[in-house]
Amino acid sequence: MLENCQYLLDKKGLVVGIANDESIAYGCAARFKALGAAQAITYQTEKARPFVEPLANELGAEIFMPLDVQKPEQMDAVFHAIRDRWGRLDFLVHSIAYMPKDDLRGRVVDCSLEGFLMAMDISCHSFVRMARLAEPLMSSGGCLLAMSYYGANQVVKNYNAMGPVKAALESCVRYLAAELGPKRIRVHALSPGPLKTRAASGIGKFDELLELAEKKSPQHRLVDIDDVGAIAGFLVSDHGDALTGNVNFVDAGYHIVD
């Protein structure tokens, strides 16, 4: 079975965005562990630490540190720790997004400047900052993954201003892939179908979105974090070496249906 093939045995990776065992980032990290990778895991705040630390222990994390992406000193500290512990980084998963609730649940035309800028900083530009710090640690190549959603490409009811933010993230993925390609650093976005995560709870009428996805997708099913982890595991491995700059839909085919 593919799950038992440890083709990430010599890889070192950073996973950002685990909040609990339903997080997309956790699904990725669990797959990376099964495939043999060593990992660095972060938690956002001390309040979040009690929920993330048991998972980090379960995953055998060799580095476990705080990372609020709006605190540059914490991001620098994480990458310094990776350099000191491993001397390199083979892959990175950025699975964080945020927009103030009032801006997320309102119309795009009514989104505040402050809310929009905060969402762009946390959900998009922090990925660019991580890529900048990862680049010198990926002297032999590597892979950077960010999480997007179908609402970046099509108008999704109640996704609102997060749609333009994710569209910007996907564009950054393409530009980073072009710029870092000569160094054999691949860059991708993963675009899962709707998943029951804590982050998704902020989207209005999310249950309706789940029902629609299950009904309309060609496979007539919802995806889960294990599905996302399986694709992430392939992309960060040497098997994905010829792929870069893609938005990889993990949605049971939902994105192809009108």
DRENZA-562623 format. One record per residue (C-alpha): residue in three letters; residue number from 1; x, y, z. Coordinates in nm, 2 decimals. Each point is the difference from the previous one (the first is absolute). Layout:
// residues N
@rest=ALA; nr=NUM; east=X; north=Y; up=Z $
...
// end
This chain:
// residues 258
@rest=MET; nr=1; east=0.00; north=0.00; up=0.00 $
@rest=LEU; nr=2; east=0.12; north=0.35; up=-0.08 $
@rest=GLU; nr=3; east=-0.07; north=0.11; up=0.36 $
@rest=ASN; nr=4; east=0.28; north=-0.24; up=0.11 $
@rest=CYS; nr=5; east=0.26; north=0.13; up=-0.24 $
@rest=GLN; nr=6; east=0.22; north=0.24; up=0.19 $
@rest=TYR; nr=7; east=0.11; north=0.21; up=-0.29 $
@rest=LEU; nr=8; east=0.04; north=0.31; up=0.22 $
@rest=LEU; nr=9; east=0.24; north=-0.18; up=0.23 $
@rest=ASP; nr=10; east=0.29; north=0.25; up=-0.05 $
@rest=LYS; nr=11; east=-0.22; north=0.31; up=-0.03 $
@rest=LYS; nr=12; east=-0.03; north=0.29; up=0.25 $
@rest=GLY; nr=13; east=-0.32; north=0.21; up=0.00 $
@rest=LEU; nr=14; east=-0.17; north=0.29; up=0.17 $
@rest=VAL; nr=15; east=-0.38; north=-0.02; up=0.06 $
@rest=VAL; nr=16; east=-0.17; north=0.32; up=0.10 $
@rest=GLY; nr=17; east=-0.37; north=0.01; up=0.08 $
@rest=ILE; nr=18; east=-0.09; north=-0.29; up=0.22 $
@rest=ALA; nr=19; east=-0.28; north=0.11; up=0.24 $
@rest=ASN; nr=20; east=-0.15; north=-0.35; up=0.08 $
@rest=ASP; nr=21; east=-0.03; north=-0.34; up=-0.14 $
@rest=GLU; nr=22; east=-0.25; north=0.11; up=-0.26 $
@rest=SER; nr=23; east=0.23; north=0.26; up=-0.15 $
@rest=ILE; nr=24; east=0.11; north=-0.04; up=-0.36 $
@rest=ALA; nr=25; east=0.36; north=0.05; up=0.12 $
@rest=TYR; nr=26; east=-0.04; north=-0.29; up=0.24 $
@rest=GLY; nr=27; east=-0.11; north=-0.22; up=-0.29 $
@rest=CYS; nr=28; east=0.31; north=0.09; up=-0.19 $
@rest=ALA; nr=29; east=0.23; north=-0.04; up=0.30 $
@rest=ALA; nr=30; east=-0.15; north=-0.34; up=0.08 $
@rest=ARG; nr=31; east=0.07; north=-0.12; up=-0.36 $
@rest=PHE; nr=32; east=0.35; north=0.14; up=0.01 $
@rest=LYS; nr=33; east=0.07; north=-0.19; up=0.32 $
@rest=ALA; nr=34; east=-0.13; north=-0.32; up=-0.15 $
@rest=LEU; nr=35; east=0.23; north=0.06; up=-0.30 $
@rest=GLY; nr=36; east=0.30; north=0.04; up=0.23 $
@rest=ALA; nr=37; east=0.07; north=0.38; up=0.01 $
@rest=ALA; nr=38; east=0.14; north=0.19; up=0.29 $
@rest=GLN; nr=39; east=-0.21; north=0.30; up=0.08 $
@rest=ALA; nr=40; east=-0.01; north=0.34; up=0.17 $
@rest=ILE; nr=41; east=-0.34; north=0.09; up=0.13 $
@rest=THR; nr=42; east=-0.12; north=0.34; up=0.12 $
@rest=TYR; nr=43; east=-0.28; north=0.13; up=0.21 $
@rest=GLN; nr=44; east=-0.15; north=0.35; up=-0.02 $
@rest=THR; nr=45; east=-0.04; north=0.11; up=0.36 $
@rest=GLU; nr=46; east=0.04; north=-0.13; up=0.36 $
@rest=LYS; nr=47; east=-0.38; north=-0.05; up=0.01 $
@rest=ALA; nr=48; east=0.03; north=-0.23; up=-0.30 $
@rest=ARG; nr=49; east=0.31; north=-0.19; up=0.13 $
@rest=PRO; nr=50; east=-0.19; north=-0.26; up=0.22 $
@rest=PHE; nr=51; east=-0.20; north=-0.11; up=-0.31 $
@rest=VAL; nr=52; east=0.30; north=-0.02; up=-0.24 $
@rest=GLU; nr=53; east=0.27; north=-0.13; up=0.22 $
@rest=PRO; nr=54; east=-0.15; north=-0.35; up=0.05 $
@rest=LEU; nr=55; east=-0.03; north=-0.03; up=-0.38 $
@rest=ALA; nr=56; east=0.36; north=0.12; up=-0.05 $
@rest=ASN; nr=57; east=0.11; north=-0.27; up=0.24 $
@rest=GLU; nr=58; east=-0.21; north=-0.26; up=-0.18 $
@rest=LEU; nr=59; east=0.16; north=0.11; up=-0.33 $
@rest=GLY; nr=60; east=0.35; north=-0.03; up=0.15 $
@rest=ALA; nr=61; east=0.07; north=0.37; up=-0.07 $
@rest=GLU; nr=62; east=0.37; north=0.07; up=0.04 $
@rest=ILE; nr=63; east=-0.06; north=0.38; up=0.03 $
@rest=PHE; nr=64; east=-0.31; north=0.15; up=0.17 $
@rest=MET; nr=65; east=-0.02; north=0.37; up=0.02 $
@rest=PRO; nr=66; east=-0.24; north=0.29; up=0.01 $
@rest=LEU; nr=67; east=-0.07; north=0.19; up=-0.32 $
@rest=ASP; nr=68; east=-0.23; north=0.29; up=-0.03 $
@rest=VAL; nr=69; east=0.07; north=0.11; up=-0.36 $
@rest=GLN; nr=70; east=-0.06; north=0.37; up=0.10 $
@rest=LYS; nr=71; east=0.30; north=-0.02; up=0.23 $
@rest=PRO; nr=72; east=0.31; north=0.00; up=-0.22 $
@rest=GLU; nr=73; east=0.23; north=-0.10; up=0.29 $
@rest=GLN; nr=74; east=-0.20; north=-0.33; up=0.04 $
@rest=MET; nr=75; east=0.03; north=-0.08; up=-0.37 $
@rest=ASP; nr=76; east=0.37; north=0.07; up=0.00 $
@rest=ALA; nr=77; east=0.04; north=-0.21; up=0.31 $
@rest=VAL; nr=78; east=-0.17; north=-0.30; up=-0.16 $
@rest=PHE; nr=79; east=0.22; north=0.01; up=-0.31 $
@rest=HIS; nr=80; east=0.31; north=0.05; up=0.21 $
@rest=ALA; nr=81; east=-0.09; north=-0.31; up=0.21 $
@rest=ILE; nr=82; east=-0.05; north=-0.20; up=-0.33 $
@rest=ARG; nr=83; east=0.34; north=0.12; up=-0.12 $
@rest=ASP; nr=84; east=0.17; north=-0.09; up=0.33 $
@rest=ARG; nr=85; east=-0.17; north=-0.34; up=0.04 $
@rest=TRP; nr=86; east=0.00; north=-0.12; up=-0.36 $
@rest=GLY; nr=87; east=0.20; north=0.23; up=-0.21 $
@rest=ARG; nr=88; east=-0.26; north=-0.02; up=-0.27 $
@rest=LEU; nr=89; east=-0.37; north=-0.01; up=-0.08 $
@rest=ASP; nr=90; east=-0.16; north=-0.22; up=-0.26 $
@rest=PHE; nr=91; east=-0.36; north=0.11; up=0.01 $
@rest=LEU; nr=92; east=-0.24; north=0.24; up=0.16 $
@rest=VAL; nr=93; east=-0.38; north=0.01; up=0.05 $
@rest=HIS; nr=94; east=-0.17; north=0.33; up=0.06 $
@rest=SER; nr=95; east=-0.36; north=-0.07; up=0.11 $
@rest=ILE; nr=96; east=-0.11; north=0.32; up=0.17 $
@rest=ALA; nr=97; east=-0.26; north=0.26; up=-0.09 $
@rest=TYR; nr=98; east=-0.19; north=0.26; up=0.18 $
@rest=MET; nr=99; east=-0.24; north=0.29; up=-0.05 $
@rest=PRO; nr=100; east=-0.19; north=0.19; up=0.27 $
@rest=LYS; nr=101; east=-0.35; north=-0.15; up=0.03 $
@rest=ASP; nr=102; east=-0.19; north=0.32; up=-0.09 $
@rest=ASP; nr=103; east=0.20; north=0.03; up=-0.32 $
@rest=LEU; nr=104; east=-0.03; north=-0.37; up=-0.09 $
@rest=ARG; nr=105; east=-0.37; north=-0.01; up=0.05 $
@rest=GLY; nr=106; east=-0.07; north=0.33; up=-0.18 $
@rest=ARG; nr=107; east=0.00; north=0.09; up=-0.37 $
@rest=VAL; nr=108; east=0.34; north=0.05; up=-0.17 $
@rest=VAL; nr=109; east=-0.10; north=0.36; up=-0.09 $
@rest=ASP; nr=110; east=-0.05; north=0.07; up=0.38 $
@rest=CYS; nr=111; east=0.33; north=-0.17; up=0.11 $
@rest=SER; nr=112; east=0.21; north=0.24; up=0.21 $
@rest=LEU; nr=113; east=0.35; north=0.10; up=-0.10 $
@rest=GLU; nr=114; east=0.13; north=-0.13; up=0.34 $
@rest=GLY; nr=115; east=-0.17; north=-0.33; up=-0.04 $
@rest=PHE; nr=116; east=0.11; north=-0.05; up=-0.36 $
@rest=LEU; nr=117; east=0.36; north=0.09; up=0.08 $
@rest=MET; nr=118; east=0.00; north=-0.23; up=0.30 $
@rest=ALA; nr=119; east=-0.13; north=-0.29; up=-0.21 $
@rest=MET; nr=120; east=0.25; north=0.06; up=-0.27 $
@rest=ASP; nr=121; east=0.29; north=0.02; up=0.25 $
@rest=ILE; nr=122; east=-0.09; north=-0.32; up=0.19 $
@rest=SER; nr=123; east=-0.15; north=-0.21; up=-0.28 $
@rest=CYS; nr=124; east=0.22; north=0.10; up=-0.29 $
@rest=HIS; nr=125; east=0.31; north=0.21; up=0.06 $
@rest=SER; nr=126; east=0.11; north=-0.22; up=0.29 $
@rest=PHE; nr=127; east=0.05; north=-0.28; up=-0.26 $
@rest=VAL; nr=128; east=0.23; north=0.23; up=-0.19 $
@rest=ARG; nr=129; east=0.19; north=0.08; up=0.31 $
@rest=MET; nr=130; east=0.04; north=-0.37; up=0.08 $
@rest=ALA; nr=131; east=0.12; north=-0.07; up=-0.35 $
@rest=ARG; nr=132; east=0.26; north=0.27; up=0.04 $
@rest=LEU; nr=133; east=0.13; north=-0.16; up=0.32 $
@rest=ALA; nr=134; east=-0.02; north=-0.35; up=-0.14 $
@rest=GLU; nr=135; east=0.19; north=0.07; up=-0.32 $
@rest=PRO; nr=136; east=0.35; north=0.00; up=0.15 $
@rest=LEU; nr=137; east=-0.08; north=-0.33; up=0.18 $
@rest=MET; nr=138; east=-0.11; north=-0.17; up=-0.32 $
@rest=SER; nr=139; east=0.34; north=0.01; up=-0.18 $
@rest=SER; nr=140; east=-0.07; north=-0.35; up=-0.14 $
@rest=GLY; nr=141; east=-0.36; north=0.09; up=-0.09 $
@rest=GLY; nr=142; east=-0.33; north=-0.05; up=0.18 $
@rest=CYS; nr=143; east=-0.37; north=0.06; up=0.00 $
@rest=LEU; nr=144; east=-0.23; north=0.27; up=0.14 $
@rest=LEU; nr=145; east=-0.37; north=-0.06; up=0.04 $
@rest=ALA; nr=146; east=-0.28; north=0.25; up=0.07 $
@rest=MET; nr=147; east=-0.37; north=-0.07; up=0.06 $
@rest=SER; nr=148; east=-0.26; north=0.16; up=-0.23 $
@rest=TYR; nr=149; east=-0.36; north=-0.06; up=-0.08 $
@rest=TYR; nr=150; east=-0.24; north=0.00; up=-0.30 $
@rest=GLY; nr=151; east=-0.13; north=0.34; up=0.10 $
@rest=ALA; nr=152; east=0.33; north=0.15; up=-0.13 $
@rest=ASN; nr=153; east=-0.12; north=-0.08; up=-0.36 $
@rest=GLN; nr=154; east=-0.38; north=0.01; up=0.02 $
@rest=VAL; nr=155; east=-0.24; north=0.20; up=0.21 $
@rest=VAL; nr=156; east=-0.10; north=-0.22; up=0.29 $
@rest=LYS; nr=157; east=-0.30; north=0.12; up=0.21 $
@rest=ASN; nr=158; east=0.11; north=0.12; up=0.34 $
@rest=TYR; nr=159; east=0.37; north=-0.04; up=-0.07 $
@rest=ASN; nr=160; east=0.01; north=0.37; up=-0.07 $
@rest=ALA; nr=161; east=0.32; north=0.20; up=0.04 $
@rest=MET; nr=162; east=0.21; north=-0.31; up=0.06 $
@rest=GLY; nr=163; east=-0.05; north=-0.08; up=-0.37 $
@rest=PRO; nr=164; east=0.22; north=0.29; up=-0.12 $
@rest=VAL; nr=165; east=0.25; north=-0.08; up=0.27 $
@rest=LYS; nr=166; east=0.04; north=-0.36; up=-0.11 $
@rest=ALA; nr=167; east=0.02; north=0.11; up=-0.36 $
@rest=ALA; nr=168; east=0.30; north=0.22; up=0.10 $
@rest=LEU; nr=169; east=0.15; north=-0.31; up=0.17 $
@rest=GLU; nr=170; east=-0.04; north=-0.21; up=-0.31 $
@rest=SER; nr=171; east=0.17; north=0.27; up=-0.21 $
@rest=CYS; nr=172; east=0.29; north=0.02; up=0.25 $
@rest=VAL; nr=173; east=0.03; north=-0.38; up=-0.04 $
@rest=ARG; nr=174; east=0.05; north=0.04; up=-0.37 $
@rest=TYR; nr=175; east=0.25; north=0.28; up=0.03 $
@rest=LEU; nr=176; east=0.20; north=-0.17; up=0.27 $
@rest=ALA; nr=177; east=0.01; north=-0.32; up=-0.21 $
@rest=ALA; nr=178; east=0.15; north=0.20; up=-0.29 $
@rest=GLU; nr=179; east=0.25; north=0.18; up=0.22 $
@rest=LEU; nr=180; east=0.11; north=-0.29; up=0.20 $
@rest=GLY; nr=181; east=-0.01; north=-0.27; up=-0.27 $
@rest=PRO; nr=182; east=0.36; north=0.05; up=-0.10 $
@rest=LYS; nr=183; east=0.10; north=-0.11; up=0.35 $
@rest=ARG; nr=184; east=-0.22; north=-0.31; up=-0.03 $
@rest=ILE; nr=185; east=-0.25; north=0.14; up=0.25 $
@rest=ARG; nr=186; east=-0.35; north=-0.10; up=-0.09 $
@rest=VAL; nr=187; east=-0.30; north=0.20; up=0.11 $
@rest=HIS; nr=188; east=-0.37; north=-0.11; up=0.00 $
@rest=ALA; nr=189; east=-0.34; north=0.08; up=0.14 $
@rest=LEU; nr=190; east=-0.23; north=-0.27; up=0.12 $
@rest=SER; nr=191; east=-0.36; north=0.08; up=-0.05 $
@rest=PRO; nr=192; east=-0.21; north=-0.25; up=0.21 $
@rest=GLY; nr=193; east=-0.38; north=-0.02; up=-0.02 $
@rest=PRO; nr=194; east=-0.19; north=0.12; up=0.30 $
@rest=LEU; nr=195; east=0.12; north=-0.16; up=0.32 $
@rest=LYS; nr=196; east=-0.14; north=0.01; up=0.35 $
@rest=THR; nr=197; east=0.29; north=0.19; up=0.17 $
@rest=ARG; nr=198; east=0.00; north=0.27; up=0.27 $
@rest=ALA; nr=199; east=0.10; north=0.26; up=-0.26 $
@rest=ALA; nr=200; east=-0.30; north=-0.10; up=-0.22 $
@rest=SER; nr=201; east=-0.24; north=0.07; up=0.29 $
@rest=GLY; nr=202; east=0.04; north=0.37; up=-0.07 $
@rest=ILE; nr=203; east=-0.16; north=-0.03; up=-0.34 $
@rest=GLY; nr=204; east=-0.38; north=0.07; up=0.00 $
@rest=LYS; nr=205; east=-0.23; north=-0.29; up=-0.08 $
@rest=PHE; nr=206; east=0.29; north=-0.24; up=-0.03 $
@rest=ASP; nr=207; east=-0.22; north=-0.31; up=0.04 $
@rest=GLU; nr=208; east=-0.18; north=0.10; up=-0.32 $
@rest=LEU; nr=209; east=0.34; north=0.02; up=-0.18 $
@rest=LEU; nr=210; east=0.08; north=-0.35; up=0.12 $
@rest=GLU; nr=211; east=-0.33; north=-0.14; up=-0.13 $
@rest=LEU; nr=212; east=0.04; north=0.17; up=-0.34 $
@rest=ALA; nr=213; east=0.36; north=-0.13; up=-0.04 $
@rest=GLU; nr=214; east=-0.11; north=-0.36; up=0.08 $
@rest=LYS; nr=215; east=-0.29; north=0.02; up=-0.24 $
@rest=LYS; nr=216; east=0.18; north=0.17; up=-0.29 $
@rest=SER; nr=217; east=0.34; north=-0.17; up=0.01 $
@rest=PRO; nr=218; east=0.05; north=-0.28; up=-0.26 $
@rest=GLN; nr=219; east=0.09; north=-0.24; up=0.28 $
@rest=HIS; nr=220; east=-0.30; north=0.11; up=0.21 $
@rest=ARG; nr=221; east=0.21; north=0.02; up=0.31 $
@rest=LEU; nr=222; east=0.18; north=0.24; up=0.22 $
@rest=VAL; nr=223; east=0.38; north=-0.01; up=0.04 $
@rest=ASP; nr=224; east=0.17; north=-0.01; up=0.34 $
@rest=ILE; nr=225; east=0.34; north=0.10; up=0.14 $
@rest=ASP; nr=226; east=0.15; north=-0.34; up=-0.09 $
@rest=ASP; nr=227; east=-0.08; north=0.06; up=-0.36 $
@rest=VAL; nr=228; east=0.18; north=0.33; up=0.01 $
@rest=GLY; nr=229; east=0.29; north=-0.15; up=0.19 $
@rest=ALA; nr=230; east=0.04; north=-0.27; up=-0.26 $
@rest=ILE; nr=231; east=0.05; north=0.25; up=-0.28 $
@rest=ALA; nr=232; east=0.22; north=0.22; up=0.21 $
@rest=GLY; nr=233; east=0.22; north=-0.30; up=0.07 $
@rest=PHE; nr=234; east=0.05; north=-0.07; up=-0.37 $
@rest=LEU; nr=235; east=0.07; north=0.36; up=-0.09 $
@rest=VAL; nr=236; east=0.27; north=0.06; up=0.26 $
@rest=SER; nr=237; east=0.17; north=-0.33; up=-0.10 $
@rest=ASP; nr=238; east=0.25; north=-0.06; up=-0.27 $
@rest=HIS; nr=239; east=-0.29; north=-0.16; up=-0.20 $
@rest=GLY; nr=240; east=-0.14; north=0.35; up=-0.05 $
@rest=ASP; nr=241; east=0.33; north=0.15; up=-0.12 $
@rest=ALA; nr=242; east=-0.13; north=0.09; up=-0.35 $
@rest=LEU; nr=243; east=-0.30; north=0.19; up=0.13 $
@rest=THR; nr=244; east=-0.02; north=0.36; up=0.11 $
@rest=GLY; nr=245; east=-0.22; north=0.31; up=-0.01 $
@rest=ASN; nr=246; east=-0.33; north=-0.20; up=0.01 $
@rest=VAL; nr=247; east=-0.32; north=0.04; up=0.19 $
@rest=ASN; nr=248; east=-0.08; north=-0.36; up=0.09 $
@rest=PHE; nr=249; east=-0.37; north=-0.05; up=0.06 $
@rest=VAL; nr=250; east=-0.07; north=-0.27; up=0.26 $
@rest=ASP; nr=251; east=-0.38; north=0.01; up=-0.02 $
@rest=ALA; nr=252; east=-0.14; north=-0.32; up=-0.15 $
@rest=GLY; nr=253; east=-0.03; north=0.19; up=-0.33 $
@rest=TYR; nr=254; east=-0.23; north=0.28; up=0.12 $
@rest=HIS; nr=255; east=0.20; north=0.27; up=-0.18 $
@rest=ILE; nr=256; east=-0.08; north=-0.14; up=-0.34 $
@rest=VAL; nr=257; east=-0.38; north=0.01; up=0.04 $
@rest=ASP; nr=258; east=-0.19; north=0.31; up=-0.09 $
// end
